[in-house]
Amino acid sequence: MRFVLDTNVLMSGLFFGGKPGQIIDWWLETGHELLATEAVLAEYQDVFERLGRRYPTVHAKALLQLVTR
C-alpha cells in the first residue's frame, strides 16, 4: 500500500506520540510505502528543523532521513 502523511500527523507522531504515533508505528511495522512530493518533503524538512531547534533532544536530521529513505 502507498500513502501520504499530512505534515501535522507525521510531526506529532514522531515528536509526541499518541494516535499519530500509532500511525507511524503501523507504517514502520508494515513496510508500506510513504509517498511525498518535493513540496511536501520541503515542508517536512522545514518543520523538522524548527521542531529540532525547539526540542534539541530529538534528532530531527535522523528522523528526516528515516522519512526520505
N, C-alpha and C positions, 0 to 999 in steps of 0.2 A: 504494500500500500504506500502511496505517496501522499504527503500532506504538507500544509503550510502552517506555521505557528505565528500567531499575532505577536508582535514585539512585547506587549504587556504580559502575555501568558508566558513567553519564554523567559523574560527577565524575572518575573515574580517567581516562577518555578525554580530557576537557578539560584536566585539570591535569597528567597524567603520560604520556599516550600509550599505547604498547603495543597489545595486542589491543583493549582498549576504545576506544583512539584510532582504530583502523581502522574500528570500528563508527560512530563519529562522522563520519569521513571519508566512509564509504559513505552515511550519511544526507544529508550536505551535497551530495554528488555526484549523488545520485539524486533528491533533492527529495521523498522520501516524507514523509508527514505524521506528526509526533510527537504522540501523544495523552497527556494528563495530566489528572488530576482536580485540583480545588482543593487537596486534601490533599497530593497529590504535588508540585504546584507550591510549596506552602508548605515542604515538606521540601527541595526543590531550593534554595529561597531561603535557608533556614536553613544548609544545608551550604555553599552558595556564600559566605555571609557569614563563616562560621567559617574556611573554607579561604582566603578572601581576606585575612583578618587574618594568617593564618599564612604566606601566600605573597604579600606585597604587590606583587610584580612582575606578578602575574596580575590582570587587570582583571575581577574577579568580576561586577561590575554589567553590563558589556558582554556577558559570557557568558550571564548570566541573560536579558538582552534577546534574545539570539540564540535561546535555547530557547523563549521565550514569544512570539516573533513570529508 
